[in-house]
Amino acid sequence: MPLSTLPELTVAPMEGLTTVVYRRLHAQFFGAADRYYLPFVTPTREPKFTDRQMRELAPQANEGICAIPQLLTRNADDFIWAAKALADLGYKEVNLNLGCPAGTVTAKGKGSGFLQYPTELHAFLSRIFEADLPIAVSLKTRVGYRSPDEFENLVDIYARFPMTRLIVHPRLKTDLYRGDVRLEVLDKVLSSLPMPLGYNGDLITPGDIEKVSLRYSGAPGGLAEIMVGRALMADPALFRKSKGGNAASLSEILSFHEALFEAYTTLFESQKNAMMRMKEYWFFQLCLFGEDGDEARLQKAASKIFRCKQIPDFEAAVREAAEGFPLRRDARYGWRKPL
Ligand SMILES: Cc1cc2nc3c(=O)[nH]c(=O)nc-3n(C[C@H](O)[C@H](O)[C@H](O)COP(=O)(O)O)c2cc1C
């Protein structure tokens, strides 16, 4: 696919992973993605971001990259104050989370839980789009709560509002992250989507990105972006490769690891807490190692990394894994969960 026709390649919001630390170092080591979505922020009743939220939202935390904050709420007043506060911080766009499938979130009717209540969702969107906000609004949605038949009605609602883009993760809330993405559900409504479209879900390689870009290039509002989450944790050079650049080298992966570990140690003021965070990255990172047939040995290497309690053991286990398996050009889809 000619580079000029490739949509924006953007980093999915991932709580605990695509943090301020990750965004800065990913851009530094592998070149900045076209956008980084910030993990969701839940606006509180008191119209003020907490110090902890400001760690991610402060403009200086996102200097030099395109950062899009995301809000998780079903309360229009809370969305409105938070969106205005984000505009005051200099943000040009805010994203609404209609995708989170976690039970604690959906039980409160938020995230993909909101998709169960189309009448309330319509009223919410009417309020926020009538508020004449000084900031553009985009949505990130699943294709329904429990049935793929819900998406047509949801699209009918979305199409009434001037959102800057609609990013679709074609799974239901009840799918969680299991099974395959439901591309056929998105295909069916494609011609009814007037706004710029974003696609998100289960893309692992530059070939996957290209294939899905071609599939949705005919969206009436255009294909604005391809958003990737977990595969980028496995392969931080994925977007660089898509744009014609090099695959990650072993020294890049190890230097990136060391820089993340050091920065989290500083942020948490605890090497142990930083190690716990690094284990979350290594769950994905190991998918860039090993050949077909290495699965059992890789599983052992992973268990060794996850079991470590002491920093030197952890560092040694990471090095042993990284040096004991060949680095792949593209990641394996090692986190796939069957239905
Ligand atoms: C650990 C984790 C945290 C996530 N946090 C968020 C979040 O804060 N906001 C959001 O919209 N999606 C969140 N997601 C979903 C991702 O943004 C993305 O939609 C999902 O991983 C599917 O894309 P992928 O197959 O490219 O990973 C999270 C997913 C994971 C695995």
The ligand as an SDF file (V2000), in Angstrom:
LIG
                    3D

 31 33  0  0  0  0  0  0  0  0999 V2000
   -4.5270   -3.9000   29.7440 C   0  0  0  0  0  0  0  0  0  0  0  0
   -5.4850   -3.1770   28.8340 C   0  0  0  0  0  0  0  0  0  0  0  0
   -5.9170   -1.8950   29.1750 C   0  0  0  0  0  0  0  0  0  0  0  0
   -6.8230   -1.2090   28.3400 C   0  0  0  0  0  0  0  0  0  0  0  0
   -7.2210    0.0700   28.6730 N   0  0  0  0  0  0  0  0  0  0  0  0
   -8.0860    0.7310   27.8480 C   0  0  0  0  0  0  0  0  0  0  0  0
   -8.4940    2.0830   28.1140 C   0  0  0  0  0  0  0  0  0  0  0  0
   -8.0820    2.7400   29.0960 O   0  0  0  0  0  0  0  0  0  0  0  0
   -9.3640    2.6650   27.2440 N   0  0  0  0  0  0  0  0  0  0  0  0
   -9.8370    2.0010   26.1310 C   0  0  0  0  0  0  0  0  0  0  0  0
  -10.6140    2.5600   25.3600 O   0  0  0  0  0  0  0  0  0  0  0  0
   -9.4470    0.7540   25.8500 N   0  0  0  0  0  0  0  0  0  0  0  0
   -8.5850    0.1150   26.6630 C   0  0  0  0  0  0  0  0  0  0  0  0
   -8.1710   -1.1480   26.3250 N   0  0  0  0  0  0  0  0  0  0  0  0
   -8.5630   -1.7170   25.0080 C   0  0  0  0  0  0  0  0  0  0  0  0
   -7.5380   -1.3510   23.9320 C   0  0  0  0  0  0  0  0  0  0  0  0
   -7.5090    0.0430   23.7320 O   0  0  0  0  0  0  0  0  0  0  0  0
   -7.8850   -2.0330   22.5970 C   0  0  0  0  0  0  0  0  0  0  0  0
   -9.1760   -1.6490   22.2140 O   0  0  0  0  0  0  0  0  0  0  0  0
   -7.8240   -3.5610   22.6840 C   0  0  0  0  0  0  0  0  0  0  0  0
   -6.6120   -3.9770   23.2890 O   0  0  0  0  0  0  0  0  0  0  0  0
   -7.9630   -4.1950   21.2990 C   0  0  0  0  0  0  0  0  0  0  0  0
   -6.9600   -3.7420   20.4320 O   0  0  0  0  0  0  0  0  0  0  0  0
   -5.6360   -4.6320   20.1030 P   0  0  0  0  0  0  0  0  0  0  0  0
   -6.1290   -5.9570   19.5940 O   0  0  0  0  0  0  0  0  0  0  0  0
   -4.8730   -3.8390   19.0940 O   0  0  0  0  0  0  0  0  0  0  0  0
   -4.9160   -4.7880   21.4060 O   0  0  0  0  0  0  0  0  0  0  0  0
   -7.2950   -1.8440   27.1560 C   0  0  0  0  0  0  0  0  0  0  0  0
   -6.8600   -3.1440   26.8340 C   0  0  0  0  0  0  0  0  0  0  0  0
   -5.9810   -3.8120   27.6540 C   0  0  0  0  0  0  0  0  0  0  0  0
   -5.5480   -5.2130   27.2560 C   0  0  0  0  0  0  0  0  0  0  0  0
  1  2  1  0
  2  3  1  0
  2 30  2  0
  3  4  2  0
  4  5  1  0
  4 28  1  0
  5  6  2  0
  6  7  1  0
  6 13  1  0
  7  8  2  0
  7  9  1  0
  9 10  1  0
 10 11  2  0
 10 12  1  0
 12 13  2  0
 13 14  1  0
 14 15  1  0
 14 28  1  0
 15 16  1  0
 16 17  1  0
 16 18  1  0
 18 19  1  0
 18 20  1  0
 20 21  1  0
 20 22  1  0
 22 23  1  0
 23 24  1  0
 24 25  2  0
 24 26  1  0
 24 27  1  0
 28 29  2  0
 29 30  1  0
 30 31  1  0
M  END
$$$$
